[in-house]
Structures are given as C-alpha cells and as structure tokens.
Amino acid sequence: MYIVYSDKQIRIQSLGFAKHRLMKWHLLCVMDIGPRTLQEDSLLAGKRVYQENFLIQSQKFESDWVMAAVCDGLGGHPGGDSASRFVCESLNQAAPSSLSIDVKSVDALLRRIQRRTEQQLAARSGTTAAGLLIHQHHAVAFNVGDSRVYELNADGAHCLSHDHSLVQRLIDEKMITPAQAFKHPHRNIISFGLGPVFSERWTQFAPFYRELEIKPDFWYLICSDGLSDLMPIEQIHQTLMPDPMQKGPDLLKSLQRFRLVDNTSFVLLHMDN
C-alpha cells in the first residue's frame, strides 16, 4: 500500500519556484493479541490508529511529519483498551503544523492529553506510551511507563527510552543488573503512565524524552512490553538484521515460538533514501 497524506509543499529558491521533495518513509505495524481475550495495545503509525487482534501492515508514504507510537493499556484496570486507543488518537489529532518537535512542545502535548484522559476516561484506567515525533530529520523520542523505543543499525541496537518501572529503578540504583531485570518477578510493575489512575503521579514523575537526528542507515523500533519482556535487545537485533523492514514478521514468529504471554505490538520505522 502506498499512501501520500501530506499537502504539497513549495519553497522559493533563487532561480524561481521548485517543488519541495518530501521525505520517504516505510513503516511496519505488527500486533498479536497473544493469550489475552482483549487487545489492550494500540498503535499509531503515520496517520492511522490500529487496535487489532492480529495485524501485519506495511505503509510507504511521503511526508515531512511522522508520528509513530505504541500504547499498552493497563490490564486488571477498567478501560485499558479505551485508554490506549484514546492516547493514540489524541496524538494523531495533534496538528503537525502547530507542533514544534522539541522537548518542551512534546511535553506540553502529553500533559494536555493527560488532562483530557482525566476528564473523559474511566477513573482507574491508564496506559503506557512510547513513540517518535519526527519533522524532517529531527525527532523527539518519548515514553511513559515501560513501552520502549529502540534504535538499530548494522552494528547494534540500543534503547532510546527509559522505563518508569520498579526494575528500572533498581537498575538505576545499581541494585540489580539489566540481565537480572529481564528475569525479575516484578518486572511488570510500572510507576507512571497516562490516564486517570496516574493523576497524582504527574506531580512526582515526568515523561522521558530524547532528541535525536533520524538517519537513513538506522531503523527505529517502538514496542510494548509484550516484546521487550520476551526478547533481550541483542536477540531483537539479531532477528531483525540485516533488513528489519523485511524481517519484522520473522520477529513476531520468533516471539510466538517463545509463547506470547501478553498483547504484543510493535512499529518499525525507516527513512527511505
């Protein structure tokens, strides 16, 4: 499928008018409900929001603006599915032309969304969120909770986000190692997110942000903990290389062989030349 959703843009050059060359993007969206009876993950990719029991959807489009996000609604709380979808839809409704891609502006956007969740969602509902907001080559990665953003290239992978979770606090305080955290019995306990259940936490915690430049020889992976809890980053990299956009479905198959324990969703993003 080939989608063009940005308006034509024109810039003035010294020799007259020339058409601005929009950037080319390739996104792959993957979802699997796993053993759960309800899909509480939602994805934002390009200008579309997904909440499907099973999905492998590829998009190619041209735009100077891209938003991609994964939200993981809280299980065991009312309306986790509604909370995750609400946040993805709220991000999708943000007008790119009025949104600067810098930490201050993205923080203001997330705080507006939090206030809206408190007004419109079930009292104890909540969701994690992680994503990338991109204008041309510049991006802000963000997360609340334990959904993650990874950056990959041929040489390796590393995490651009920083979990709001019990085990991440233990890692930060050097009480356990990342390898120990991967098997920790309380690795699913989170301390922060979006939604009414986290209202008081917004006075104690803040979203995590990282500004970066998007590079054509890098790929970006945004995922729920249904992926990151099953597979360490080194194995994710090994499974996806050398062509993550082609091997994204293989990553899901590998996870299925591990026996999924949760809703599992991810978005792969690449800037095409």
C-alpha positions in Angstrom: 0.0 0.0 0.0 1.3 3.5 -0.9 -0.1 6.5 1.0 0.6 10.2 0.4 -1.1 12.2 3.1 0.9 15.5 3.3 -0.2 18.5 1.4 2.1 19.6 -1.4 4.8 21.9 -0.1 6.5 24.7 -2.1 9.7 26.6 -1.3 11.2 29.6 -3.0 14.7 29.1 -4.5 17.0 31.7 -6.0 16.1 30.6 -9.6 12.4 30.5 -9.1 9.8 28.1 -7.6 10.7 24.5 -7.1 8.7 21.6 -5.6 9.9 20.6 -2.1 11.0 17.0 -2.0 9.1 15.3 0.8 10.8 12.6 2.8 10.1 9.0 2.1 9.1 6.7 5.0 8.5 3.0 5.4 6.5 1.8 8.5 5.6 -1.8 9.5 2.9 -2.3 12.1 2.6 -5.7 13.9 0.1 -6.7 16.6 -0.8 -10.1 18.2 -3.4 -10.4 21.0 -1.4 -13.4 22.4 -3.1 -15.4 25.1 -5.4 -12.5 26.2 -9.1 -12.2 25.5 -8.9 -8.5 24.9 -6.5 -6.4 22.8 -5.4 -3.5 25.1 -2.5 -2.3 22.9 -2.9 0.4 20.3 -0.6 1.6 17.6 -0.3 5.0 15.8 1.6 4.8 12.6 1.7 7.6 10.1 -1.9 8.9 10.3 -3.6 5.7 11.2 -4.5 4.2 14.6 -4.7 0.4 14.9 -6.1 -1.9 17.6 -6.4 -5.3 16.1 -6.2 -8.8 17.4 -3.7 -9.6 14.7 -2.0 -7.3 12.2 0.9 -7.1 9.9 0.5 -3.9 7.9 3.2 -2.1 5.8 2.9 1.6 4.9 5.0 3.6 2.5 4.4 7.3 2.2 5.9 10.8 1.7 5.8 13.4 4.4 8.0 15.8 6.4 6.0 14.9 9.5 5.7 11.5 11.1 4.2 10.3 14.3 4.5 6.7 15.5 3.6 5.4 18.9 2.7 2.2 20.9 0.3 2.4 23.9 -0.2 -0.6 26.2 -3.4 -0.3 28.3 -3.2 -1.4 31.9 -4.5 -5.0 32.4 -6.5 -5.5 35.5 -7.9 -2.0 35.4 -11.2 -0.9 33.7 -10.9 0.5 30.2 -7.3 -0.3 29.4 -8.2 -0.8 25.8 -10.0 2.5 25.7 -7.1 4.3 27.4 -4.5 3.1 24.9 -6.7 4.0 21.9 -7.6 7.4 23.3 -3.9 8.3 23.7 -3.0 7.2 20.2 -6.0 9.0 18.7 -5.1 12.2 20.7 -1.5 12.1 19.4 -2.9 11.6 15.9 -5.1 14.6 16.2 -2.2 16.9 17.2 -1.7 19.3 14.2 1.8 18.9 13.0 1.9 22.4 11.6 1.4 23.9 15.1 3.6 21.4 17.0 7.3 22.1 17.3 9.5 19.0 17.5 11.3 19.8 20.7 11.1 18.5 24.3 9.1 21.5 25.6 6.4 21.2 23.0 6.1 17.4 23.2 5.9 17.6 27.0 3.1 20.2 26.7 1.2 17.9 24.3 1.5 14.9 26.6 0.3 17.0 29.6 -2.7 18.2 27.6 -3.5 14.6 26.7 -3.2 13.6 30.4 -5.7 16.3 31.4 -8.1 15.1 28.7 -7.9 11.5 30.0 -8.8 12.7 33.5 -11.9 14.3 32.1 -13.1 11.6 29.6 -11.8 8.2 30.7 -12.8 5.7 33.4 -11.5 6.6 36.8 -8.9 3.8 37.2 -7.9 3.4 33.6 -4.4 4.0 32.3 -1.9 3.2 29.6 1.8 3.3 28.9 3.0 5.2 25.8 6.2 5.4 23.8 6.8 7.0 20.4 8.7 9.1 18.0 7.5 12.5 16.7 9.5 13.5 13.6 9.9 16.6 11.5 12.2 16.0 8.5 15.4 14.6 10.1 14.7 15.8 13.7 12.8 13.8 16.2 11.8 13.5 19.8 11.5 10.0 21.4 9.3 9.8 24.4 7.9 7.3 26.9 5.8 7.0 30.0 5.7 3.5 31.6 7.6 0.6 30.1 6.8 0.7 26.4 10.1 1.3 24.6 11.8 2.9 21.7 14.9 1.2 20.2 17.4 2.5 17.6 19.1 -0.2 15.4 21.7 -0.2 12.7 24.1 -2.8 11.3 26.4 -2.6 14.2 24.0 -3.0 17.1 21.0 -1.6 18.9 20.3 0.5 22.0 17.3 1.8 23.9 16.3 5.4 23.4 13.7 5.3 26.1 13.9 4.8 29.9 11.3 2.7 31.7 9.2 4.1 34.6 9.2 0.8 36.5 10.3 -0.9 39.6 13.1 -2.9 38.0 14.4 0.2 36.1 14.7 2.0 39.5 16.6 -1.0 40.9 18.9 -0.8 37.8 19.4 2.9 38.3 20.3 2.4 41.9 22.7 -0.4 40.9 20.8 -3.0 43.0 20.4 -5.3 40.0 21.8 -5.6 36.5 19.8 -5.3 33.3 20.2 -9.1 32.8 18.7 -9.7 36.2 15.9 -7.3 35.5 15.0 -9.3 32.4 14.0 -12.2 34.6 12.9 -10.3 37.7 9.5 -11.5 39.0 8.3 -7.9 39.4 9.4 -6.6 36.0 5.8 -5.7 35.1 5.2 -3.2 37.9 5.2 0.3 36.5 5.3 3.6 38.3 4.0 6.1 35.7 1.8 6.4 32.6 -1.1 8.3 31.1 -4.6 8.1 32.3 -6.7 8.9 35.4 -5.1 6.2 37.5 -1.8 8.1 37.2 -3.2 11.6 38.0 -1.2 12.1 41.3 1.9 10.6 39.7 2.2 13.5 37.3 3.2 15.7 40.3 6.0 13.3 41.1 7.2 11.9 37.7 7.8 13.3 34.2 7.9 11.6 30.8 11.3 10.7 29.5 12.5 12.5 26.3 15.4 12.2 24.0 16.0 14.4 21.0 17.8 12.8 18.0 18.5 13.1 14.3 16.9 10.4 12.1 19.5 8.7 9.9 18.8 6.7 6.7 21.0 3.8 7.8 19.1 3.4 11.1 15.8 1.7 11.9 13.5 2.6 14.8 11.5 0.1 16.8 8.7 1.1 19.2 7.2 -1.7 21.2 5.0 -2.8 24.1 6.5 -5.0 26.9 4.9 -8.0 25.2 8.1 -7.8 23.0 10.7 -6.4 25.4 9.8 -8.8 28.2 10.3 -11.9 26.0 13.4 -11.0 24.0 16.5 -9.1 25.0 17.8 -6.3 22.8 20.7 -8.3 21.4 18.3 -11.0 20.2 15.9 -8.5 18.7 18.8 -7.0 16.7 20.0 -10.5 15.6 16.5 -11.4 14.5 15.8 -8.2 12.5 19.1 -7.8 10.7 20.1 -7.2 8.0 16.8 -5.9 6.8 14.3 -5.1 9.7 11.5 -4.0 7.4 11.6 -7.3 5.6 12.2 -9.4 8.8 9.7 -7.7 11.0 7.2 -10.6 10.5 10.0 -13.0 11.4 10.4 -11.2 14.7 6.7 -11.9 15.5 7.2 -15.6 14.6 10.2 -15.8 16.9 8.1 -14.3 19.7 5.3 -16.7 19.0 7.7 -19.6 19.4 8.5 -18.3 22.9 4.8 -18.5 23.6 3.4 -15.0 23.9 2.3 -14.1 27.5 0.7 -10.7 26.7 -0.6 -8.5 23.9 2.4 -7.9 21.7 2.7 -4.9 19.4 5.5 -3.0 17.6 6.1 -0.5 14.9 9.3 -0.5 12.8 10.2 2.8 11.0 12.8 3.6 8.4 13.6 6.7 6.4 14.0 5.6 2.8 16.5 7.2 0.5 
